[in-house]
Amino acid sequence: MGIHGTADPPPPARDLRPARPGRSRQMTPIQTDALVTEVAADGPYQLVRLQAPALATRVQPGQFVTADPSSLRASLGGALRHPLLPATVRAEGLDLLLPPAHPAAALAAGQRVNLLGPLGKPLRLPHPPARLLLVADGQHLPALLPAAHRALANGCPVALLLSVPTAAALYPPSRLPPALEIHLVTADGSAGHDGSLLDLLTGSGEAPLLLTWADRILLATDPVLYPALAEATRAARLSPSPDFAQALLLPTIVCGVGACRGCAVPTRRGYRRACTDGPFFDLLEVEAE
Ligand code: FES
């Protein structure tokens, strides 16, 4: 089938999640065959547009899907499904913004890919007039975009603290929501501030004030930074509320439905499953492994 074709009707939804009392906001995952309708370079990313209406109506900000590796041209190897966090959720499907080396970036228009989702917990987003701060590096920025769009649509002020290696690796700001207040840091100083996220959040400029400005923070960076970012948060906030700062942690996903513990994340309250309790966790509760 060619570009912009029409996907076959998805297979009947199959309940794949063990019963978990009190999790009514999480919709039952389904498997569906999505059609790739467009693949194109989009700034530093590869845009992969997937048509999957039965799935798109279920995915909330913070949730993810997994792709059958046999659907992907280039595989990381093994038989594990690949977790994918959508950058945009449309009525008809999902848009992915992927690093060019990601196996799903090699998909071609007209291909079909078997998806399982939605997986994980929807994010708890603030309500107006609360303010949302996003902290991301370039690789993980797309994972926060659904939350940014939803919070802005709800009327919340949203600021983004974004770190990229160099100006050439920056996603064009014109492609981001106009109402988003962007604070940029580059490792080589070619755009925005010179340095790293930590330099900025622990320095003497205005960035540390963002930690006191925000009513909620979402973080998506290399997890090795999370302990230091947690310290910076504790230094700025005397007694942050639970889930004040939520950080993306998405380890290897095996079953995707809470049955295998293969995605365990250590926290101060014991191990949690990324596929059912995450993939965003309280930054101040996460334990270094
Ligand atoms: S991947 Fe099996 S419990 Fe999460």
Residues whose N, C-alpha, C, O or C-beta is under 5 A from the ligand:
A	BS01	FES	T252 I253 V254 C255 G256 V257 G258 A259 C260 R261 G262 C263 R273 C275
